[in-house]
Amino acid sequence: MRCHYCEREATYEAEQSGVVVGLCEEHFKERVEELAESDELASLRDRIDVESSE
């Protein structure tokens, strides 16, 4: 499988409702960084009251 964003070989694959999308290492890291900085994730953390275990 190829990366959804470029032509490199996909390192990671995600499936939802029968649709599979592949991501190479670089694009996977970019997406994780974007999600980590998103307001949606901050809102979710607030809703479930996540506390660090460290």
C-alpha positions, 0 to 999 in steps of 0.5 A: 500500500502507498502513502495517502499523501505521497508515493512512498510505501505506507508504514501505517494503515488505518481502517474505518468503515471498510476504508483503508488509508496508508501513511508513510513514517514522515506523514504519520508523524506529521499527522500525530503532531497536528492531532497533539496540537489540536483543540479537539484533543485538548477538549477531549482531555478536559472532558475525560480529565486525563492526568499524567502518571509521571 
